[in-house]
Amino acid sequence: MKILASGMGWIDHTPGGLNRYFADYLKAMHELGHHVKGLMTAGGEGTTVPSYVHEVLDRQGKRGVAARSRAFQQSVRADLREGRPDIFNPHFALYAALVTRNLLPREVPIVTHFHGPWALEGQADVGSPTAVQQLKCRMKREVERLAYRRADHFIVLSSYFKQVLSSHYGISSDKIHIIPGAANEQVFRPAADREAVRASLGLKRTEKVLFCSRRLVRRMGLDRLITAMSQIRNEVPDVALYIAGDGVMREELEQLIRKRQLQDSVSLLGRLPGEELVAWFQAADYCIMPSVTLEGFGLVTVEALACGTPVLGTPYGGTQEILGRLSEELLFQDSAPEAIALKVVDVLNGACRVPSRAECREFVLENYTWQRAAQSVTALFHHAIEERKGRRSI
């Protein structure tokens, strides 16, 4: 099958859930035998990518939304001149909106991956948006509406995002298909020598390590997690929290750490390269997912579990769907600092049983592999192709 897919950025240039998913997804579909062409932009900075991925700014040397949009359209037209794809599979609303039905042959279905409400996420990330930010959110919403009304079918990673797509965008539920995300189990795997990994990261042998990998934005709940650390540290003195990621809240979180005198217990690691992220997942005693809203799946949840590390998280969205299947004991009562602290302290003190490291790994191998996801996507693509053929014959 010839698949033309469009993403947003590339994981090595711009870390994030969508870009991680897009990279691993393309690899899985390629390995399944499909002829895949993935379009994205890493700012034209010469990022090394697989042969089936095309950087649309490679020859443009331009920046800004307008330049990226023109380059993307030119890349789509160039690809269509080389031959008709069987499927157009966009993963990001802005670039999806640039591909009109007039640009694509009529027999080519559009199957859109919905990774989240672009406008709503932007609003939630900043908390109290300014007038300019509100205008940007409205513009994003219109772009989303334009892109989504052209799609034949949608893929979402969770029941929660199926509900969001249906209620906020008016998409019929029978067009929305749940195909969960996955972890690359060959990359995200338990360490052969976990103590050696911990030592390489400078961690003390007796230290209870909590790890969280999130963008530093409002909806991730990091301020609540840091606040909870005051109580956690009082009851478990040898605990430390390490937060990986970057974002607009970094300065605010640094101030919160100082205000609560947690400099010896909470560290902001910044953006981590892939290999180092895996090492932290392997080394941690527990990973934390404190998101307060719009958590559609959370690839880091299954990636941490694949490394054998139990994940504790808020009872919302994709986090609840993943962790609830494994053990309800992994879920906080809510997203309040008190609820986070209560669960973490109980787990660290052995007051409640959570799945073992082996059980966490096995759970991912049984439910969240890329082979399973790629096969499900392929089946949907075949259905969409046959469905559009049927429409043409009427």
DAWO-V863853 format. One record per residue. N is the residue number from 1. RES is the residue in one letter. SS is DSSP state (a for helix, b for strand, c for the rest). NEAR is the number of other ideal C-beta (glycine too) atoms within 8 Angstrom. Layout:
BEGIN
n=<N/N>
res=<RES/RES>
ss=<SS/SS>
near=<NEAR/NEAR>
END
This chain:
BEGIN
n=<1/2/3/4/5/6/7/8/9/10/11/12/13/14/15/16/17/18/19/20/21/22/23/24/25/26/27/28/29/30/31/32/33/34/35/36/37/38/39/40/41/42/43/44/45/46/47/48/49/50/51/52/53/54/55/56/57/58/59/60/61/62/63/64/65/66/67/68/69/70/71/72/73/74/75/76/77/78/79/80/81/82/83/84/85/86/87/88/89/90/91/92/93/94/95/96/97/98/99/100/101/102/103/104/105/106/107/108/109/110/111/112/113/114/115/116/117/118/119/120/121/122/123/124/125/126/127/128/129/130/131/132/133/134/135/136/137/138/139/140/141/142/143/144/145/146/147/148/149/150/151/152/153/154/155/156/157/158/159/160/161/162/163/164/165/166/167/168/169/170/171/172/173/174/175/176/177/178/179/180/181/182/183/184/185/186/187/188/189/190/191/192/193/194/195/196/197/198/199/200/201/202/203/204/205/206/207/208/209/210/211/212/213/214/215/216/217/218/219/220/221/222/223/224/225/226/227/228/229/230/231/232/233/234/235/236/237/238/239/240/241/242/243/244/245/246/247/248/249/250/251/252/253/254/255/256/257/258/259/260/261/262/263/264/265/266/267/268/269/270/271/272/273/274/275/276/277/278/279/280/281/282/283/284/285/286/287/288/289/290/291/292/293/294/295/296/297/298/299/300/301/302/303/304/305/306/307/308/309/310/311/312/313/314/315/316/317/318/319/320/321/322/323/324/325/326/327/328/329/330/331/332/333/334/335/336/337/338/339/340/341/342/343/344/345/346/347/348/349/350/351/352/353/354/355/356/357/358/359/360/361/362/363/364/365/366/367/368/369/370/371/372/373/374/375/376/377/378/379/380/381/382/383/384/385/386/387/388/389/390/391/392/393/394>
res=<M/K/I/L/A/S/G/M/G/W/I/D/H/T/P/G/G/L/N/R/Y/F/A/D/Y/L/K/A/M/H/E/L/G/H/H/V/K/G/L/M/T/A/G/G/E/G/T/T/V/P/S/Y/V/H/E/V/L/D/R/Q/G/K/R/G/V/A/A/R/S/R/A/F/Q/Q/S/V/R/A/D/L/R/E/G/R/P/D/I/F/N/P/H/F/A/L/Y/A/A/L/V/T/R/N/L/L/P/R/E/V/P/I/V/T/H/F/H/G/P/W/A/L/E/G/Q/A/D/V/G/S/P/T/A/V/Q/Q/L/K/C/R/M/K/R/E/V/E/R/L/A/Y/R/R/A/D/H/F/I/V/L/S/S/Y/F/K/Q/V/L/S/S/H/Y/G/I/S/S/D/K/I/H/I/I/P/G/A/A/N/E/Q/V/F/R/P/A/A/D/R/E/A/V/R/A/S/L/G/L/K/R/T/E/K/V/L/F/C/S/R/R/L/V/R/R/M/G/L/D/R/L/I/T/A/M/S/Q/I/R/N/E/V/P/D/V/A/L/Y/I/A/G/D/G/V/M/R/E/E/L/E/Q/L/I/R/K/R/Q/L/Q/D/S/V/S/L/L/G/R/L/P/G/E/E/L/V/A/W/F/Q/A/A/D/Y/C/I/M/P/S/V/T/L/E/G/F/G/L/V/T/V/E/A/L/A/C/G/T/P/V/L/G/T/P/Y/G/G/T/Q/E/I/L/G/R/L/S/E/E/L/L/F/Q/D/S/A/P/E/A/I/A/L/K/V/V/D/V/L/N/G/A/C/R/V/P/S/R/A/E/C/R/E/F/V/L/E/N/Y/T/W/Q/R/A/A/Q/S/V/T/A/L/F/H/H/A/I/E/E/R/K/G/R/R/S/I>
ss=<c/b/b/b/b/b/c/c/c/c/c/c/c/c/c/c/a/a/a/a/a/a/a/a/a/a/a/a/a/a/a/c/c/c/b/b/b/b/b/b/c/c/c/c/c/c/c/c/c/c/c/c/b/b/b/c/c/c/c/c/c/c/c/c/a/a/a/a/a/a/a/a/a/a/a/a/a/a/a/a/a/a/c/c/c/c/b/b/b/b/c/c/a/a/a/a/a/c/c/c/c/c/c/c/c/c/c/c/b/b/b/b/b/c/c/c/c/a/a/a/a/a/a/a/a/a/c/c/c/c/a/a/a/a/a/a/a/a/a/a/a/a/a/a/a/a/a/a/c/c/c/c/b/b/b/b/c/c/a/a/a/a/a/a/a/a/a/a/a/c/c/c/a/a/a/b/b/b/c/c/c/c/b/c/c/c/c/c/c/c/c/c/c/a/a/a/a/a/a/a/c/c/c/c/c/c/c/b/b/b/b/b/b/c/c/c/c/a/a/a/c/a/a/a/a/a/a/a/a/a/a/a/a/a/a/c/c/c/b/b/b/b/b/b/c/c/c/c/c/a/a/a/a/a/a/a/a/a/a/c/c/c/c/c/c/b/b/b/b/b/c/c/c/a/a/a/a/a/a/a/a/a/a/c/c/b/b/b/b/c/c/c/c/c/c/c/c/c/a/a/a/a/a/a/a/a/c/c/c/b/b/b/b/c/c/c/a/a/a/a/a/a/a/a/a/a/c/a/a/a/b/c/c/c/c/c/a/a/a/a/a/a/a/a/a/a/a/a/c/c/c/c/c/c/c/c/a/a/a/a/a/a/a/a/a/a/a/c/b/a/a/a/a/a/a/a/a/a/a/a/a/a/a/a/a/a/a/a/a/a/a/a/a/c>
near=<9/11/14/12/15/16/14/12/12/15/12/7/9/9/7/9/10/12/15/11/14/15/11/11/14/14/11/13/13/10/7/10/3/10/6/10/12/12/15/15/13/14/8/12/6/6/9/4/8/7/3/8/12/11/13/13/14/8/4/10/5/9/6/6/6/6/11/13/11/9/13/14/11/9/11/14/9/8/12/12/6/5/6/8/12/9/15/13/13/14/14/12/12/12/14/16/10/10/13/7/6/4/9/11/6/7/7/12/12/15/15/14/12/11/10/11/11/13/11/12/11/13/11/12/12/11/6/4/9/6/5/6/11/10/8/9/13/9/8/12/10/8/12/14/9/9/14/15/6/9/12/9/14/14/13/14/13/13/7/13/15/12/8/13/15/12/6/8/10/4/10/6/7/4/10/14/9/10/10/11/10/12/15/11/10/4/8/11/10/9/11/3/6/9/7/8/12/11/8/7/9/4/10/5/6/4/9/9/13/14/17/14/12/13/9/14/11/9/11/11/11/13/11/13/15/14/10/13/15/10/11/13/11/6/7/11/5/8/15/13/14/13/16/13/12/7/9/7/11/10/6/8/14/9/8/11/12/9/6/10/5/12/7/4/9/12/7/10/9/7/7/10/6/9/6/8/11/11/12/15/15/13/13/13/7/14/16/14/16/16/17/10/8/12/13/14/14/15/11/11/16/14/12/15/18/16/14/11/15/12/15/15/16/16/10/11/15/14/16/13/11/16/15/10/7/11/7/5/8/13/14/13/8/7/12/8/10/8/11/16/13/10/13/16/13/9/14/12/8/5/6/8/3/9/9/5/9/7/9/17/14/8/13/14/9/5/9/14/11/12/8/10/15/13/9/9/12/12/8/13/15/9/9/13/11/8/10/13/9/8/7/8/5/4>
END
